[in-house]
Amino acid sequence: MTSILFSVFNHPLCDSLAKELESERGELTHHFFPDGESCIQIHSEVKGKKVILVDSLDKVNQKIMPLILASETLRELGANDIILCSPYLAYMRQDKAFQPGQGISARYFAKLISTYFDGLITIDPHLHRIKNLKEVYTIPAKTLHAGEAIANWIKDNIKEPLLIGPDSESRQWVEAIAKTIEAPFMVLEKIRRGDKDVEIKVPNLKDYQQKQIILVDDIISSAGTMIEVVKAIHKSSNLSPLCIAVHALFSKESFNALQAENPLQL
Ligand code: R5P
């Protein structure tokens, strides 16, 4: 089946994937009505084709409706199979009701995506209490991993790395990367009290003065987690950690806040 790739929000991956797959790059326009509602218009022939819609699901509340409109329009125009290729998969962290009265958004979001798309491709979704996307997604969902690329980058650029995961949920990434490059690693304990209120116990790092500390997590959102670890490391040593995340969402002023705490050195 012929493939054609579209992106509602002009994700740069769409062009490179189309090139790599030697597939057509489809044209669409996204019009906003004065009241903020969207209208998607498809300009390429899609009848009988497999469509890959490439857009990441950061800022998901803004993006989801236009993506659903795109998917339904493509289907109406005869597209055969509509695959959402989203490097970041939203809503996976609310995988249980943390407080009485809350819902399990990961499940509801999976139901929504499974309704409007025929397949999903994503990178390192936040799998914790949900162990596999199959538990909540009813469409074929393929998970790709960034670990190898991160491991190769560290190997090529850092002489004496010490990898640190800020919380138990980061273990899966930190451990796999550390093992690949045969580097030491540790995983810290985090207590989250609110969106930006986290407490993380950082051990004394005096025995690691020769190392380049690398903090590895799957997501940076408010950057509160990274900032907390960086602050604690700065308190007990003159080490300057490097922060790596698979999905650097950086809400609002969080990039500047992290940068102020730990100026970029590379
Ligand atoms: C949490 O479970 C994730 O692995 C990240 O640690 C978290 O999303 C980071 O969020 P923030 O940057 O807001 O501290």
Boltz pocket constraint, residues with backbone or C-beta under 6 A from the ligand:
constraints:
  - pocket:
      binder: B
      contacts: [[A, 93], [A, 166], [A, 167], [A, 169], [A, 170], [A, 195], [A, 217], [A, 218], [A, 219], [A, 220], [A, 221], [A, 222], [A, 223], [A, 224], [A, 225], [A, 226]]
      max_distance: 6.0
